Amino acid sequence: MNTIRSVSIIFGVAGLCLIFWLLHKEGVSTIGAVFSLVGINIIWMVLYRVVPIVIDGAGWRLLFSGGARPGLRLVSMARWLGESVNTLLPVGQVGGHFVRARVVAERYTGKDDPSATVTVDFTIGLWTQIIFIIIGLGLLVANTGQYRDMASMIYGVSVAILAVGGFVLVQKGGLFSFGARGLGLFLGAGRTEGMGNRALELDQKIRELYARRRDCLHAGFWRLIGWMAKSGENWIFFYFAGVEVNLQTILILESLSGALRSAAFFVPGGLGVQDGGLVVIGSLLGLDSASVMALAVAKRLRELLIGVPGIVWWIRLEGARR
């Protein structure tokens, strides 16, 4: 665990260096001039973030049994805390999912296993992000006419589909039971017996969730809407910055920069990767690089304004539990 954290910190520092280099390359004063046009209106980006968080929460909520589902407020709060942890802490962009499962588990009294719903919701999120990436790639090719790199794009998407498909098969085959058995080989079967029983139960709950295909499809619909809704903050920034953009442009920016960030999951918050990706994608779309870099900075500021209170609130909840 310490090694993973150390590697994440190293990549995080490298990402920060890349951001500073991009700021220097594009011109801090020029970026600042664009950013000054937005000014205090960046608060609308912060407030708007509530929309995709609630939409994602609504999709996750559908994976709980009808009539015994947690409230939308609870799952939305849990998603906010999980997003805050994934964004600001070196947890490989997955630690937040453990946090949201824990938050709901302590307040949910139904028969469903929150950890199982988080696992399936996370997987559905991967599937729907692939769909969103395909939409973004299609719009990019249609807007720029650049077909030269289509082969590499198709290859990348195909690899992602195979990886997520394999992840689903592993889950159905008993992912957590396998992990518990592997841990038992190191610690001794007697010390992990309780963990093994818990893993068997969790694997069974996950299989039952996947068997509820209609609920999974409905959850997937909301998750896809959530991915698209995240594009709204791009429009908000460009609107106040006085830059005219259309719906296709903001969808492409969000889809492909998000893809790069997810691919670089080992970099805390996708530092440098998301920002550099935005600049490259923006240049393909004919956007001014300083304006796109200003958007990248605004996104980082929004993450801080959303994430820091989330971290503080999570620490407060953990302290109260102890």
Secondary structure, DSSP 8 states (H G I E B T S, - for coil): -HHHHHHHHHHHHHHHHHHHHHHHHH-HHHHHHHHHHHGGGHHHHHHHTHHHHHHHHHHHHTTS-TTS---HHHHHHHHHHHHHHHHHSSSTTTHHHHHHHHHHHTT--SSS-HHHHHHHHHHHHHHHHHHHHHHHHHHHHHHH---TTHHHHHHHHHHHHHHHHHHHHHHHHHHHHHHHHHHHHHH-GGGGHHHHHHHHHHHHHHHHHHH-HHHHHHHHHHHHHHHHHTTHHHHHHHHHHT----HHHHHHHHHHHHHHHHHTTTSGGGTTHHHHHHHHHHHHTT--HHHHHHHHHHHHHHHHHHHHHHHHHHHHHHHHH-
